[in-house]
Amino acid sequence: MSRTAVETATDTPAGFDEAAFEAFLETRDEPEWVTGARRAAFAIFQEKQANPLDPEEFKRVDLRTFRPEAFAVSSKPHQNATFDTLLRSRAEFAGHVSHVDGHSTDADLEQALSAKGVLFGDLAALVREEPNAIKPHLLTRAVTPQTNRFSAWHAAFWTGGTVLYVPAGVEIDVPLYSLIALSAKGVADFSHTLVIVEEGASATLLEETASADADSPGLHVGAVELLIDRAARLQYVQIQNWNGHVCHFAHQVGRVESDGSLGWTVGGIGSRLAHIRQEVSLDGRGAEAEVNGVSFAADRQLLSYYTQQTHNAPQTRSDLLHKQVLRDRSRAVWRGMIRVEPEAQLTDSYQRSDALLLNSTCRSDAIPGLEIEADDVRCTHGATAGRVDEEQIFYLMCRGLARDEAMQMIVEGFFHGVYDRVPVEAVRETLSAAVEQRLSGWSIPKPGDSNVGS
């Protein structure tokens, strides 16, 4: 994946005990309100470490080999790292922000948008420069340290990240871009994404993760907060493409007010172990959200999603569609829940997960669920998993395609149900190219093969 080999470059203590936390605080130049919030979150983190994780969320995520003490927060980014990104070269952007090892390396925004009051930049800088815009929202309304130990861990150690603030009535027609990257061996990244779209405003943010080389182990404990005000609109895309030695944990929450709209697409391609807690909360009458997920797991990857669609107001709509393709000895887990509160009458909610298994040694676990407290709703869910139909492959081969070309066409067709829901062409192209790359050079199993995989 990389053009440049990168050496380890952390000079802070490994691990995340109290001594490491105090050393971390010494490297920060932050307002007192930020430091106070960090200390409160660290106290929660210590408390939750002593308690078991929620089995409903984590019992299918094997953490026995996970060693957080092997990682450390970096006090500075590696300046010479380069990254082969999937998304950045496929579109023109009105602004971009890049983060390496938890630190901002460059940022820009069109002057016309800055003049309208749009903020787009590094969280670590904006908590000092624009506290009135950041303080009411950061880790208070969406992601909170009380959720679990990973959320508290992030709240104590967040290193920086992307902020997008769009004032009321401002419409941003050209997408914005954010990169979160790891460059050095053993680095822990705690980047945070905070998006605030005020009443009647609109924006599109495309974000991706990348590693500087294919072999360096890393850790990402991230958070995403998407706050959409009345009649506001946001399209948010995050494509996770870490190398195969990164552990990826994230707590991601979107909150939508009356008549607001959230389009949210996640792509899971990289990492060795990934667990994403993804929540959408529809808080005002007429709010709606469409959530799209595409994952391709290979080798011995484990990609886990814990999703929740919560309806807190009447006449709200949510629609979630996740599709996973698996090969080798990989595993995908999806646990979805629709929650409808008593006051959320006339809710319309749907969730579905489909898995396509390319050989007999991979595995998919899908557990949809409903918790409905209202009596006038339409809520449905479903999940499917199955192997590629050999008759489809035979049909395509009879028309001149090689077996690997036939498999690629079938996988592309499987994912197109999600692609068709994504309004940004660059994202559709990126996901398609990533799938093609994952299939390239793979030994396509033939009928009767039972031990294909690594």
C-alpha positions in Angstrom: 0.0 0.0 0.0 2.9 2.3 0.7 5.6 3.9 -1.3 7.8 4.6 1.7 8.9 2.5 4.6 8.5 4.2 7.9 10.3 3.6 11.2 8.7 3.7 14.7 8.6 7.2 16.1 6.9 7.5 19.5 8.5 9.1 22.5 5.6 8.8 25.0 5.2 5.8 27.3 3.5 2.7 25.9 0.3 1.7 27.5 -2.6 3.7 28.9 -2.2 3.7 32.7 -2.2 6.8 34.9 1.5 7.5 34.3 1.0 7.3 30.5 -2.1 9.6 30.8 -0.2 12.2 32.8 2.7 12.1 30.3 0.1 12.5 27.5 -1.4 15.6 29.2 2.1 17.1 29.4 2.3 17.1 25.6 -1.0 19.0 25.1 -1.6 22.7 25.0 -5.3 22.9 25.7 -7.9 25.0 27.5 -8.8 24.0 31.1 -12.2 22.8 30.0 -10.6 20.2 27.7 -8.2 19.0 30.3 -11.0 18.7 32.9 -13.1 16.7 30.5 -10.2 14.4 29.8 -9.5 13.8 33.5 -13.2 13.0 34.1 -13.2 10.6 31.1 -10.0 8.9 32.3 -11.6 8.2 35.7 -14.6 6.6 33.9 -12.1 4.6 31.7 -10.4 3.2 34.8 -13.7 2.3 36.3 -15.0 0.5 33.2 -11.7 -1.4 32.7 -12.6 -3.2 35.9 -16.0 -4.2 34.6 -16.7 -6.7 31.8 -17.8 -5.5 28.4 -21.5 -5.8 27.4 -21.8 -9.4 26.1 -24.6 -8.4 23.8 -22.2 -6.2 21.9 -18.8 -7.9 22.3 -19.3 -11.6 22.8 -18.6 -12.3 19.1 -15.5 -10.0 19.1 -12.5 -12.0 20.3 -10.2 -9.6 22.2 -8.0 -12.3 23.9 -5.0 -11.4 21.7 -5.5 -7.7 21.8 -2.7 -6.0 23.7 -3.2 -2.2 24.1 0.0 -1.9 26.2 1.9 -2.6 23.0 0.9 0.8 21.6 1.6 4.5 22.4 0.3 7.9 21.4 2.8 9.7 19.2 3.8 13.2 20.2 4.4 14.2 16.6 3.6 12.9 13.1 6.1 11.3 10.8 6.8 14.0 8.2 8.0 11.9 5.3 5.2 9.3 5.2 3.3 8.9 1.9 0.0 7.1 1.5 -1.8 5.4 -1.4 -5.3 6.7 -0.8 -8.4 5.3 -2.5 -10.6 8.4 -2.6 -8.6 11.6 -2.7 -7.7 11.5 -6.4 -11.2 10.7 -7.6 -12.9 14.1 -7.1 -12.3 17.8 -6.6 -12.8 19.1 -3.0 -13.7 22.4 -1.5 -11.3 21.7 1.3 -9.2 19.0 2.9 -7.7 18.0 6.3 -5.0 15.4 6.8 -4.0 13.7 10.1 -1.0 11.5 10.5 -0.5 9.6 13.8 -3.2 11.7 15.4 -1.7 15.1 14.4 -2.9 17.5 11.7 -0.3 17.8 8.9 -2.2 20.1 6.5 -5.6 21.7 6.0 -7.3 24.1 3.6 -10.7 25.5 2.8 -12.0 27.6 0.0 -12.0 31.3 1.0 -15.6 31.7 -0.1 -16.7 29.2 2.4 -14.5 30.6 5.2 -16.2 34.0 4.5 -19.6 32.4 5.2 -18.4 31.2 8.6 -17.7 27.6 7.7 -15.1 26.0 10.0 -13.1 23.1 8.6 -9.9 22.1 10.3 -8.1 20.3 13.1 -10.0 19.7 16.3 -6.8 20.2 18.4 -6.5 23.8 17.1 -10.2 24.7 17.0 -10.8 23.9 20.7 -8.5 26.8 21.4 -9.5 29.1 18.5 -13.3 28.5 18.4 -14.4 27.2 21.8 -17.9 28.6 21.5 -18.5 26.5 18.4 -16.9 23.3 19.8 -17.5 23.1 23.5 -21.3 22.6 23.5 -21.0 19.6 21.2 -17.7 17.8 21.7 -18.4 14.4 23.5 -21.6 15.7 25.1 -24.5 15.2 22.7 -23.6 12.1 20.7 -20.6 10.0 21.8 -20.1 10.1 25.6 -17.5 8.5 27.8 -20.2 6.7 29.8 -21.1 4.3 26.9 -18.3 1.8 27.4 -14.6 1.5 28.0 -13.7 2.3 24.4 -15.7 5.5 24.4 -14.2 6.6 27.7 -10.7 5.6 26.4 -11.2 7.8 23.4 -12.6 10.7 25.4 -9.5 10.7 27.6 -6.9 10.3 24.9 -8.3 11.9 21.7 -5.4 13.3 19.8 -7.0 15.6 17.2 -9.3 15.1 14.3 -11.6 16.8 11.8 -14.1 19.5 12.6 -16.7 20.6 10.1 -19.1 23.4 11.2 -21.6 24.7 8.8 -23.6 27.8 9.9 -27.4 28.0 9.4 -28.5 28.4 5.8 -25.1 27.7 4.2 -25.1 25.1 1.5 -21.8 23.5 0.5 -22.2 22.0 -3.0 -18.6 20.6 -3.4 -17.5 17.7 -1.1 -14.9 18.2 1.6 -12.2 15.6 2.3 -10.6 14.2 5.5 -7.7 11.7 5.8 -6.8 9.8 9.0 -3.5 8.0 8.6 -1.0 5.9 10.6 2.7 6.0 9.6 4.8 4.4 12.4 4.9 1.1 14.0 3.1 0.8 17.3 1.3 4.1 17.1 -2.1 4.6 18.7 -4.4 7.0 17.0 -7.5 8.6 18.7 -8.7 10.9 16.0 -12.1 12.4 16.4 -14.6 13.6 13.7 -17.1 16.3 14.7 -19.6 17.6 12.2 -22.1 20.3 13.1 -24.6 21.3 10.4 -26.9 24.0 11.6 -30.5 24.7 10.6 -31.2 24.7 6.8 -27.5 24.0 6.0 -26.0 21.2 3.9 -22.6 19.6 3.3 -20.8 16.4 2.1 -17.8 15.1 3.9 -15.7 12.2 2.5 -13.3 10.6 4.9 -10.9 7.7 4.6 -8.2 5.9 6.7 -4.9 4.7 5.4 -1.6 3.1 6.6 1.9 4.1 5.3 3.0 0.5 4.9 1.5 -2.9 4.8 3.2 -4.4 7.8 3.3 -1.9 10.7 0.9 -2.8 13.6 -1.2 0.1 14.8 -4.2 1.0 16.9 -7.1 3.3 16.2 -9.7 4.1 18.8 -11.9 6.7 17.1 -15.2 8.5 17.4 -17.5 10.2 15.0 -20.2 12.7 16.0 -22.7 13.9 13.3 -25.1 16.6 14.5 -27.8 17.7 12.0 -30.1 20.5 13.0 -33.6 21.3 11.7 -34.1 20.9 8.0 -30.3 20.4 7.5 -28.7 17.8 5.3 -25.5 15.9 5.5 -23.8 13.2 3.4 -21.0 11.5 5.3 -18.8 8.7 4.0 -16.0 6.9 5.8 -13.9 4.3 4.1 -11.8 2.2 6.5 -8.7 1.0 4.7 -6.0 0.3 7.4 -3.4 -2.3 6.7 -3.9 -5.9 7.9 -2.1 -5.3 11.3 -4.3 -2.5 12.7 -6.9 -2.9 15.4 -9.8 -0.5 14.7 -12.4 0.5 17.3 -14.9 3.3 16.8 -18.0 4.7 18.4 -20.0 6.7 15.8 -23.3 8.6 16.4 -25.5 10.7 14.2 -28.3 12.8 15.7 -30.9 14.3 13.4 -33.5 17.0 14.3 -36.9 17.8 12.7 -37.0 17.5 8.9 -33.2 16.9 8.8 -31.6 14.3 6.7 -28.5 12.1 7.1 -27.0 10.0 4.4 -24.2 7.8 5.9 -22.0 5.3 4.1 -19.3 3.2 5.7 -16.9 1.0 3.8 -14.9 -1.7 5.7 -12.0 -3.0 3.8 -8.8 -3.0 5.9 -7.7 -3.8 9.5 -7.0 -7.1 11.3 -9.8 -6.6 13.8 -12.5 -3.9 13.6 -15.5 -3.2 15.8 -17.7 -0.3 15.0 -20.6 0.8 17.2 -22.8 2.9 14.9 -25.9 4.7 16.2 -28.5 6.9 14.5 -30.9 8.9 16.6 -33.9 10.6 15.0 -34.8 13.3 17.5 -37.3 15.5 15.7 -40.5 15.0 13.7 -39.8 14.2 10.1 -36.1 13.4 10.6 -34.7 10.7 8.4 -31.5 8.7 7.9 -30.2 6.3 5.3 -27.3 4.2 6.3 -25.2 2.1 3.8 -22.5 -0.4 4.6 -20.1 -2.2 2.4 -17.5 -4.7 3.8 -15.0 -7.0 2.2 -13.2 -9.3 4.6 -10.3 -11.6 3.6 -7.5 -13.7 5.2 -8.4 -13.9 9.0 -10.0 -10.5 9.3 -12.8 -9.9 11.8 -15.1 -7.0 10.9 -17.9 -6.4 13.5 -20.7 -3.8 13.4 -23.1 -3.0 16.2 -25.8 -0.7 14.8 -28.8 1.0 16.4 -31.5 3.1 14.8 -33.4 5.0 17.6 -36.6 6.8 16.8 -37.4 9.4 19.5 -40.0 11.5 17.6 -43.1 10.8 15.4 -43.0 10.5 11.6 -39.4 9.6 11.4 -37.8 7.3 8.9 -34.6 5.2 8.9 -33.3 2.7 6.3 -30.1 0.6 6.9 -28.6 -1.7 4.3 -25.3 -3.6 5.0 -23.7 -5.9 2.5 -20.6 -8.0 3.3 -18.4 -10.2 1.1 -16.1 -12.7 2.8 -13.4 -15.0 1.6 -10.6 -17.2 3.2 -11.0 -17.6 6.9 -12.5 -14.2 7.6 -15.5 -13.4 9.7 -18.2 -10.6 9.6 -20.5 -9.8 12.5 -23.5 -7.5 12.3 -25.8 -6.9 15.3 -28.6 -4.5 14.4 -31.3 -3.0 16.5 -34.3 -0.7 15.7 -35.5 1.0 18.8 -38.8 2.9 18.7 -39.8 5.1 21.8 -43.4 5.4 22.9 -43.8 8.9 21.4 -42.4 7.9 18.0 -45.7 7.0 16.4 -45.8 6.6 12.6 -42.2 5.5 12.5 -41.0 3.9 9.3 -37.8 1.8 9.8 -36.0 -0.9 7.9 -32.7 -2.8 8.4 -31.1 -5.5 6.3 -27.8 -7.3 6.2 -26.7 -9.6 3.3 -23.5 -11.7 3.2 -21.9 -13.4 0.3 -19.5 -16.2 1.2 -16.9 -16.9 -1.5 -15.6 -20.2 0.1 -16.6 -22.6 2.8 -14.1 -21.4 5.5 -15.4 -17.9 6.1 -18.3 -17.1 8.4 -21.0 -14.4 8.8 -23.1 -13.8 11.9 -26.2 -11.5 11.5 -28.5 -10.7 14.3 -31.3 -8.2 13.6 -33.6 -7.0 16.3 -36.6 -4.8 17.1 -37.6 -3.0 20.3 -40.9 -1.2 19.7 -42.7 0.8 22.3 -45.2 2.6 20.0 -48.3 0.9 18.4 -48.6 2.7 15.0 -45.3 1.9 13.2 -43.9 0.0 10.2 -40.7 -1.7 11.2 -39.1 -4.6 9.3 -35.7 -6.3 9.3 -34.0 -9.2 7.7 -30.7 -10.9 7.1 -29.3 -13.4 4.5 -26.1 -15.3 4.0 -25.1 -17.7 1.2 -22.5 -19.0 -1.2 -22.0 -17.8 -4.8 -24.3 -19.7 -7.1 -22.2 -22.1 -9.3 -24.9 -21.8 -12.0 -24.3 -18.1 -12.2 -20.6 -18.6 -12.6 -21.2 -21.3 -15.3 -23.6 -19.0 -17.1 -21.0 -16.2 -17.3 -18.2 -18.6 -18.3 -20.4 -19.9 -21.1 -20.4 -16.4 -22.5 -16.6 -16.1 -22.6 -15.6 -14.9 -19.1 -12.9 -16.5 -17.1 -13.9 -17.9 -13.7 -12.2 -15.0 -11.8 -13.9 -12.4 -14.1 -17.3 -14.1 -13.5 -16.7 -14.0 -9.8 -15.8 -10.3 -9.9 -18.9 -9.5 -11.9 -21.1 -11.4 -9.4 -19.5 -9.6 -6.4 -20.0 -6.2 -8.1 -23.6 -7.0 -8.8 -24.1 -8.0 -5.2 -22.7 -4.7 -4.0 -24.6 -2.6 -6.5 -27.7 -2.6 -4.2 -25.6 -0.3 -2.0 -23.8 1.6 -4.7 -27.1 2.7 -6.2 -28.0 4.4 -2.9 -24.8 6.4 -2.7 -25.2 9.8 -4.5 -21.5 10.6 -4.7 -19.9 9.1 -7.9 -16.4 9.2 -6.5 -17.5 7.0 -3.6 -19.1 4.5 -5.9 -15.9 4.4 -8.0 -13.7 4.0 -5.0 -15.7 1.1 -3.5 -15.8 -0.7 -6.8 -12.0 -0.3 -7.3 -11.4 -1.5 -3.7 -13.5 -4.7 -4.4 -11.6 -5.4 -7.6 -8.3 -5.0 -5.7 -9.5 -7.5 -3.0 -10.3 -10.1 -5.7 -7.2 -9.5 -7.7 -4.8 -12.5 -7.6 -7.0 -14.6 -5.4 -7.4 -18.3 -6.2 -11.1 -18.6 -6.9 -12.5 -21.8 -5.4 -13.9 -24.4 -7.7 -16.8 -26.8 -7.0 -15.8 -29.3 -4.3 -13.1 -27.2 -2.8 -13.5 -27.2 1.0 -10.2 -25.9 2.4 -9.7 -22.7 0.4 -8.3 -19.9 2.5 -5.3 -18.9 4.6 
